[in-house]
């Protein structure tokens, strides 16, 4: 398994990303990663539950069908030559741990260095480092120290994501975490860049300068959804209390009043659910804005200059992130999509595949 970008000499020309909100795939004919075909398919709520625990693919049949649909749609488009069945698989950040580690020294040979990196991860991972899939890349090597980007994923969780691709009739050729995949799509430049990769259940911020990763911070937002389920369950219980008297002996009971009360309860239940959805959306917007604010402050403290722009990946998109920041009083950043229109062949994308969805697969296809 390859967790980190390498040369496209052997990299597949197809890429697919599995997210909690759906599946997206893209195709490029060469290392420039001009997307010649893209496709997207939704999955049922709860079908994909990104985490470090087994059960990420809760609906294997449904997710496999979505993966097959998008890959079949793009595999037959583009140039006449066959692209084969190999695919780069992009997985959610919430299922992978990404860490920046400092070593006094590190062996130059991968076979000798990997056990050293794995040993360091033992006390840092919330899962077993010995059985995990681990990859690393040297970010900087200077006298007196080596900085390493380490990526780890529970093996059984990795097997789930690779399994749906295999079941769909394709072969996983590489596996990349969502934000690291998106970062691979950046052009080589010394200018520092601030990135946010967000969807309703998770948000990751990153800073890159001259191809060197300076920050990678992932935050799980699913606690908001759990709170919504708890409140909704409580509301449903209250509705049941109104229904019970109607099935009892109506003698001495004002049925019209009871029916009115039940109708009121149903209305209040719907209003409560709307309120919960709004509260969750507001809390999510607040957390995402706060996460961006913290990353921007780190950017300024580390690089001694304030970021001017924010590149956006993920299903919420640049417009959504900008609206969240405005609503929560965060100003001073120019918000823009990470995937520009020039990165897409004419006719390759439609409104059904927003550009924010494409950052991971596009980066996975770029040299």
N, C-alpha and C positions, 0 to 999 in steps of 0.2 A: 504493500500500500504506500502511495506517495501522498504526504500531507502538504507538502510545500511545492510551489511552482518550480518547474524545471524547463529545459529546452523543449520546444515544440517539435523536435525531430521525431520523437515518438509519442507526442501528446495527441490524444484523440481529437478529431475535428468536430465532435459533438459534445455538448455539455448539458447536464440537467441539474436543476436545483430543487430539492424537496424542502418545502416550508410548511408551517402549520396551516397557512391559508391556501396552499395549492402547490402546483408543480409547474415549473417553467423550463423550457429547453431552447437551445440555440445552436446554430451551425455557422461555422466560418470556414473559408476555403484555404486560408493561409495564416501566418503568424501575425499579420496586421490586425486580425480579429474584426474585420468588417463583417457584421452579422448579415448573412444572406437569407436566413430563415429563422423564425422564432415561433413558438407555440406555447400556450398556457392552458392548464386544466385545473379546475377547482377540486378540492376534496371536502368530504363532509367534516363538519365541526367535530373535533376530537379524534380525527383519523390519524393525525400526526401530533405527537406530544413530546417535543424535544426536551431531553433531560439526560443526566448521566446514568439513569436506571433503565434496564430492559423494559420494553413496552412503548418505545418511541413510535413504532408503526402499529397503532392500535387496530387499524382496519387494513390489513395486508392486501386483501383482495381489491379494495377500492383504490388504495395508493398505487398498487401494481398496474391497475387499469389506467390510471391517470398518467403514470410514467410511460406506459406503452403508447398511449394516445399521442402524447406530445413528441416522443421520439420518432414514432412512425411518420408523423406529419412532416417533420423536418428532414428526416434521413433521405427522403426521395427528392429533395429540392436542392437547388444550387447547381454546381457544375455537373457534367455528365458522369465524371469519374465517381466510382464508389467510395464512400467514406468509411465503409466497414461498420462493425457493430460495437466498437470500443467507445466508451463514454467516460468523460470526467464527471464525477459525482460531487455536487456541492451540498454540504450538510449544514444544518442550523448551528449557529455559534453556541447555543444552549446545550448542545450535545458534545461539545469539545472544550477542553481547557487549553487556553493559549497563555504562555508565560514568557517573560523576558528574564533570563537568568545570567548572573555574572560568575565567571570562574577565574581563578588566578591563572590557570592554564588548562588546555584541553588537547588531547591527542589529535593529530592531524588526520588519522585514519578513522573513517566512520565506524568500522567494526570495533575499534578501541574506545572511541568517544561516546558512542551510544549508551553503553552500560554506565558510564559516568553520569550522563544526563539523566538516565532512568533512575539512578540511585538518588540524585538530588531531588527528583520528583516525588520520591516516596513520602516525604513529609508535607508535600504541597498539594497533592491531589486528593479529592474526596472519593476516590476509587482506587483499586489495586493497581499500582504502577507496574508491577511485575508482569501482569497479564494484559496490560493496556497496549494499544497500538501507539507507538511513539515515533515522532520524527523531529528533526531539529535543523536549524540553519544558523550559521555564524553571521551575526549582524555587524560586529566590529571586533577587530583584533589589534590591540595595541600593547606596548610594553607594560607589563604589570597586570594585564587582564584581558579576558575574552567575554564578549556579550553574545548570548545565544538566544534565538527565538525557538522555544520548545512547544510542541503541539502534542497533546495526548487525548486519546478517546478510548472509552471502555470497548474491549474487543467485541462483546456481545451486542453492543449498540451499533458499532460499525457494521457488523454482520447484518443487522436489520436493514440498514440503508442500502448496502450492496445487494442484499437479498431481493429487494423489490425491483432493482434494475435487472438483475439476472433473470428473475421470474418474468420480466417484461420482454425477454428475448435479447438483451444486450449484455455487454461485458464491461464491468467497471475497470477502467484503466488507470484511474487516479482518483483520490478523494481529497477535497479541500474544504476547510471551514468557510462559511459564507463571507465574512469580512475580509479574510486573507485572500480569498478568490477575487473579491471586488478590487482590492488594492493592487492586484496583479495587472489590472487594466489601466493603471496610471501610466502616463508617459514619463520617461526618465527625465528628471529635473531636480535641481538642487533646492528649488523653492519648497518650503514646508507646506503641507496640506493637512487640513482638518476634515475628517470624514465621520458621518453618522450612518449607521445601517439599522433601520428600525422597522418593526412591525408591532401590532398590538400586544404581542406576548413577550417581546424582548427588544433590547436596544444595545448596540455596541458602538463605542466611539473609538477612533484611532487617529494617530498623528504619524505622518511619514515625512522624512526629509532626506532627499538624495537617495531614495531607495532603502533607507534605514527606518525600521519601525521603532518609534519612540514611546508610543502608548497604544495599548489594546485593552479596553475595559468593557466587559459585557455585564449587563444587568437583566435579571429575570423579572418580568412584569406580570407573571401569571397570578400573583397573590391578589391582584385586582379582580380577576375573573373568579377566583375562589370566593371572594367576598360577595360577589354578585350572586353566585349560586346559593350561598348561605341565606342571603336576604330573600331571594325569590322563593326558596323552600319555606321560609317562615311565613311569607305572604300566602302561599298556597294552603298552608295549614289553617290560617285564619279564615279563608274562604270556606273550607270544609265545615267550620263551626256554624256558618250560616245555613248550610244545606241540610243539616241534620234535623232541625225542627220541622221542615216541610214534609219529611217522610213519616213523622210521628202522627198520633191521633190529633186532628185539628180542633177537637172540642175545646172551646174556651180560648182558642188561639186565633189571632187576627192574621189570616193567611195573606191578605193583600199587603199588610205591613211587612210580613216576613219576606214576600217576594220582592218588595221594594228594597228591603234591607239587603237581600241577596244580590240584586242588581247593582246596588251601590257598592257592595263588596267587590263584585266583578270589575266594575269601573275603577275602583280604588286599586285593585290588583294590577290592572293594566297600567295605571298611572304610576304605581310603585315600580313596576318593571321598567318603565320609561325613565323614571328617576334614577334607578340603579344603573341603567345603561349610560345615562348622561354622567352620573357620578364616576363611573368607571372610566369613561372617555376623558373626563376632566382630570382624574388622577393620573391616567396614563400620559396625557399631554404635559402635566406638571412634572412627572418623573423624567420624561424624555427631555424636556427643556432644561431641567436641573442637571441632567447628565451631560448635555451639550455645554452648559455653562461651566461645569467643572472641567471639562476637557479644554475649553477655550482658555480658562484660567491657567491650566497646566501648560498649555501651548505658550502663553505669554511669559510665564515664570521660567520655562525651560529655554525658550528661543529668544527671549527678551524683545519680543515684538508681538503685537496683537494680531490674531488671524483676521483676514479681511473677508474670507468666504468660507462656506460650509458646503462640502460635496455630500450629496444624499444618495444612499442606496436603500433598497428595501421597499416593502409593499405600501408604506404610508406615503412615500413620494415627497418630492421637494415642496410642492404646494401645501401638502398636509403639515409637514414639519414647519414651514414658514408660518402657517396659521397658528400652530401651537406656540411657537416662540413669541409671536405678536400678542396672543392672548395672555401669555404669562410674563410679558414685559421684558423679554430678552431682545435687545437691539444691537445693531452694529455689525451683523454678519450678512453677507450676500449669500442667499441660499440658492443652490442650483443642482440640477440632476447630475449624477456622476456619469451617466451614459448620455452623450450628446447625440444629436440627430445625425451628425456626420459619421458616427460609428455604425450606422445602419444603412444597408442597401435600400434604395428606393423600393417601397412596396413590401419590405420585409416585416414590418410591424404595423399593428393597427391599434385602435383605442382599447381593444380587449387585452392588450399586453402593454401596460404602462412601462415607461423606461426604467422606473425604479426597480421593477422586478428583474431587469436584465443585467444589473451590475455584476452579480456573482458569476453568471454563466459567460458573460462577455470577458471578464477577467480570466476565467478558467481557460479561455480559448486564445488568449494573447500571449505572445512570447515575453 
